[in-house]
């Protein structure tokens, strides 16, 4: 496996931008190798549909999780919403799992840039080399589509911030 210097820098940058917005008990959906849980000092559960190293739980479907209603103060989907073919169902599950004053935090690149970026990163990207893209996955999601998905899932956006040269988006939302 090639050493992914750029990928590590980008992952650290995403984590750095998300970390200050986390509060309480955290669920990280699409956690990959679960590195984010080591950065956050609170109670964290990392889930993914692929059996990456250090993962807390491997799940078959991220829209059907075995947790009680209102179990989490914060849910993160860091650079992973595009990997769910059933995005709206995953967001509805987030709504069920979040406490009433909880936060859903998403980071995502837009589709057009994402397609180009995934192409040039393919030789280094573990996700593309090991897990591979599945039917229904896309290379990024526009802000307009994310807003629509959040609205359909009964969330409202409370903060939006561009980062990484204005290409990536941080979206923080709460239940309506």
RACORHU-V562439 format. One record per helix or strand of 3 or more residues. SS is the DSSP state (helix for helix, strand for strand). FROM is the first residue (numbers start at 1). TO is the last residue. If there is no record, write none. Layout:
# RACORHU-V562439
ss:from:to
SS:FROM:TO
SS:FROM:TO
This chain:
# RACORHU-V562439
ss:from:to
helix:5:19
strand:26:29
helix:35:39
strand:44:48
strand:72:78
helix:81:83
helix:87:97
strand:98:109
helix:111:121
helix:126:131
helix:143:152
strand:155:163
strand:168:175
